[in-house]
Amino acid sequence: MLGKAGNRVLDLGCGNGRNARYLQHLGATVVAVDACPDVTDVRACMLGHDLLPCPVTWATAILANYVLMFLDSDELAQVCREIKHVAVPGCRPMVELYPAKDSHYPTDEHLKLLEDRIIAELGRDFVRRSKHRFILQIC
């Protein structure tokens, strides 16, 4: 369970921080980042340009809900490098995508390519996969 005490969660593109607050309420330590933080306890971070604001090998889980499809190829590569840098062995990145018309991946076909790339760059082990949602395990 993500929210249990001892878990350290990095919430990428957290928006209003709803998931981060819920996980904190359950006992997890959470670093929430967003490009335009408008709530307290959310750190400003431009994914694909900035370093992720947490220590090396810190995160036991990473949430990337509805954010990675807005990154171009170079930005995605930088974020994947950063994720590998901050993740502990066994970390579980949880990714959700959608075909946003204003994203770099506006169709289901584009998203499938994006999924395959993320999995190739981050996941040595699949935990679970459904349409545009997957959980990986970083070894």
C-alpha positions, 0 to 999 in steps of 0.5 A, a space after each residue: 500500500 502506497 500510503 503506509 508509514 515508511 513509504 517515500 512517494 514522488 508525485 510528478 505533476 501533482 496538480 492540486 496535490 490531492 493524491 499527495 495529501 491523501 498518501 500523507 494522511 495514510 502515513 507516507 512521506 511525499 514529495 509533490 512537484 508541479 510546474 505551477 504549484 498553487 498549493 502549499 507543500 508542492 515544489 516547483 519543478 519543470 519536468 524535463 528541465 529541472 532535477 527532481 527535488 528529492 535525494 538520490 535513491 530516496 523514492 520507494 514509489 513514483 506517481 506519474 499520473 497524466 503528465 508524461 505525454 506532455 514531454 517531448 522526446 528529450 524531456 522524457 529522456 531526462 525525466 527517465 534518467 532522473 527517475 532512475 537516479 532518485 528511485 530505490 531498487 524495487 521502486 514502483 513507478 505508476 504511470 497513467 497516460 491519456 491521448 490529450 490533443 495538446 500533448 506530444 502523443 495525441 492518439 492511442 497509437 502514439 500513446 502505445 509508442 510512448 508506453 513502450 519507450 517508458 517501459 524500455 527506459 525504466 522497467 526491467 520488470 512489469 508488475 501490471 499493465 492495462 490500457 495506458 496505465 502500468 506499474 513497473 518495478 525498477 531493479 
